[in-house]
Amino acid sequence: MYPSVKNVTPGEDYLLSIVFDNGERGTLDMKPYLDFGVFQRLKERNVFNRVRVSFDTIEWDSGIDLDPEFVYNKSERSVAQ
């Protein structure tokens, strides 16, 4: 089982700052995914910025969500200070 997302904050250049329930922090770069399928909608900054925690992962108001395993594996992680 993968750690749950506790907090997510949108940043510049389509980066997400994530805090996991195991004490790690991560940065997820969404740029590589913005040209595919439903993720194209996230190119609009006001849509991208409406990201939130939903259960154990992240989602956007538009209904787009990410698998928690994907979020954890694709994030550059460090231990929270």
Backbone bond lengths (Angstrom), bond angles and torsions (degrees), N, CA, C in turn:
res aa  C-N    CA-C-N  psi(-1)  N-CA   C-N-CA  omega(-1)  CA-C   N-CA-C  phi
1 M - - - 1.453 - - 1.528 108.87 -
2 Y 1.299 115.48 142.10 1.463 121.47 -177.53 1.520 110.16 -95.05
3 P 1.348 116.88 153.13 1.466 119.81 177.96 1.527 110.98 -60.63
4 S 1.301 115.33 148.06 1.465 121.93 177.15 1.517 110.32 -83.36
5 V 1.315 115.08 151.33 1.461 121.26 174.76 1.528 107.98 -80.81
6 K 1.334 116.40 127.77 1.464 121.59 177.23 1.517 112.03 -98.33
7 N 1.357 115.67 -32.66 1.459 119.99 -176.35 1.524 108.84 -153.32
8 V 1.332 115.85 144.91 1.463 121.04 175.36 1.519 108.65 -139.04
9 T 1.338 115.14 137.29 1.463 121.50 179.93 1.521 108.45 -132.28
10 P 1.345 117.18 124.84 1.468 118.93 176.70 1.518 110.17 -73.81
11 G 1.324 115.77 145.22 1.460 120.42 179.07 1.517 110.89 -129.70
12 E 1.307 114.72 -174.47 1.463 121.23 178.08 1.517 110.40 -65.88
13 D 1.301 116.60 156.87 1.453 123.54 172.46 1.534 112.74 59.56
14 Y 1.334 116.11 31.46 1.467 122.76 175.88 1.528 113.07 61.58
15 L 1.330 115.48 38.30 1.457 121.06 174.37 1.519 109.61 -101.77
16 L 1.323 116.16 142.89 1.454 122.10 175.17 1.521 108.51 -114.29
17 S 1.324 116.94 129.28 1.462 121.90 173.30 1.520 107.32 -95.61
18 I 1.319 115.78 125.93 1.460 120.87 -171.99 1.518 109.96 -125.81
19 V 1.339 116.43 139.94 1.454 122.99 172.17 1.523 106.77 -114.86
20 F 1.337 115.69 127.63 1.459 122.16 179.88 1.528 110.32 -100.62
21 D 1.325 115.55 158.20 1.468 119.44 -176.86 1.530 113.93 -73.53
22 N 1.321 118.56 -3.84 1.465 121.49 177.05 1.532 111.76 -95.41
23 G 1.338 116.97 6.92 1.459 121.12 178.42 1.513 114.58 94.06
24 E 1.318 117.70 -3.05 1.459 120.32 178.50 1.520 110.48 -87.66
25 R 1.329 114.71 153.41 1.461 122.78 172.00 1.514 106.80 -115.66
26 G 1.319 115.66 149.68 1.444 119.17 179.22 1.510 112.00 -141.65
27 T 1.315 114.64 158.54 1.454 121.86 173.04 1.521 106.77 -122.31
28 L 1.323 115.57 123.78 1.458 121.23 -179.87 1.525 108.43 -112.30
29 D 1.317 116.06 118.23 1.463 122.83 178.78 1.528 107.97 -88.04
30 M 1.320 117.02 112.69 1.462 121.50 -177.26 1.527 113.38 -88.83
31 K 1.333 118.29 -7.92 1.473 120.80 -176.70 1.531 113.74 -54.06
32 P 1.341 120.08 -41.99 1.470 119.24 -177.68 1.532 114.33 -63.58
33 Y 1.330 117.68 -14.86 1.464 121.37 -174.11 1.528 113.57 -105.35
34 L 1.332 117.26 -6.73 1.464 121.19 -171.01 1.525 114.53 -74.92
35 D 1.302 118.58 -6.25 1.468 120.50 178.21 1.524 112.36 -100.81
36 F 1.318 117.53 7.69 1.466 121.34 -174.55 1.526 112.25 -119.07
37 G 1.320 115.67 130.45 1.466 123.03 170.89 1.513 114.44 47.04
38 V 1.337 114.55 -135.61 1.463 120.80 -176.32 1.527 112.73 -64.65
39 F 1.332 116.89 -20.82 1.462 120.00 -178.36 1.526 112.51 -66.80
40 Q 1.338 117.58 -16.39 1.462 120.76 177.17 1.526 110.89 -60.74
41 R 1.332 116.96 -29.78 1.472 120.67 178.91 1.524 111.92 -63.17
42 L 1.338 116.52 -25.37 1.462 120.23 -177.20 1.523 112.68 -75.92
43 K 1.324 117.82 -6.91 1.467 120.51 176.98 1.524 111.17 -64.51
44 E 1.327 117.00 -26.08 1.464 120.90 175.03 1.517 107.32 -72.92
45 R 1.325 116.40 118.05 1.477 120.48 -174.65 1.525 112.34 -57.02
46 N 1.328 117.63 -39.86 1.468 118.39 -178.27 1.525 110.94 -66.45
47 V 1.319 118.68 -29.64 1.465 122.20 175.52 1.528 109.34 -74.17
48 F 1.326 117.60 -47.45 1.464 122.30 -179.90 1.531 111.15 -57.67
49 N 1.322 116.26 -41.60 1.470 120.89 -175.80 1.521 113.69 -70.17
50 R 1.317 118.79 -10.70 1.469 121.15 -179.74 1.536 111.53 -93.64
51 V 1.313 115.92 35.45 1.466 122.25 176.90 1.535 108.86 -77.26
52 R 1.330 115.69 150.45 1.468 120.19 -179.94 1.526 109.31 -154.41
53 V 1.330 115.30 165.33 1.460 121.45 174.33 1.516 108.02 -80.42
54 S 1.317 115.58 135.53 1.462 121.62 175.47 1.527 107.33 -136.22
55 F 1.315 115.88 114.68 1.463 122.27 -175.56 1.520 109.54 56.39
56 D 1.328 119.45 -109.32 1.466 121.02 -176.63 1.522 113.47 -111.89
57 T 1.331 116.64 12.17 1.466 120.46 -176.56 1.528 110.19 -141.43
58 I 1.323 117.17 -160.00 1.462 121.44 179.36 1.520 110.51 -120.85
59 E 1.336 114.34 152.16 1.459 120.40 176.24 1.513 108.67 -149.35
60 W 1.320 114.20 165.90 1.459 121.89 176.82 1.522 109.02 -114.35
61 D 1.341 115.92 159.50 1.469 122.00 178.88 1.521 112.20 -53.61
62 S 1.314 116.63 -30.45 1.466 121.25 -176.43 1.531 112.61 -75.08
63 G 1.343 117.59 -0.64 1.455 120.81 178.68 1.516 114.13 95.32
64 I 1.321 117.60 -4.19 1.460 121.61 178.02 1.531 108.06 -75.49
65 D 1.332 115.96 133.47 1.456 119.22 175.15 1.522 109.52 -138.95
66 L 1.322 114.89 168.83 1.460 121.25 -178.76 1.524 109.47 -123.24
67 D 1.309 115.79 144.00 1.446 121.84 175.65 1.534 108.84 -64.23
68 P 1.350 118.70 135.14 1.465 119.77 -178.51 1.528 113.23 -60.31
69 E 1.317 117.56 -32.44 1.463 121.45 176.98 1.532 110.41 -64.03
70 F 1.333 116.32 -41.93 1.465 121.70 177.67 1.523 109.88 -62.19
71 V 1.336 117.12 -47.70 1.465 121.66 -178.24 1.526 110.04 -57.15
72 Y 1.318 116.32 -47.24 1.463 120.28 -177.53 1.529 111.52 -68.22
73 N 1.312 116.96 -47.36 1.472 120.59 -176.16 1.518 113.87 -68.61
74 K 1.320 117.82 -31.71 1.467 121.12 -176.91 1.529 113.14 -91.09
75 S 1.318 117.36 -7.27 1.474 120.85 179.45 1.519 110.75 -82.83
76 E 1.330 115.51 140.33 1.456 120.25 167.39 1.510 105.34 -80.94
77 R 1.342 116.85 118.20 1.452 120.43 -170.31 1.529 113.04 -111.58
78 S 1.337 113.28 155.73 1.455 122.68 172.23 1.522 107.48 -149.18
79 V 1.310 117.08 163.18 1.457 120.97 178.29 1.520 108.16 -76.96
80 A 1.341 116.18 135.21 1.466 121.53 -179.66 1.524 109.84 -63.39
81 Q 1.306 116.19 142.48 1.461 121.79 177.96 1.505 111.28 -92.67
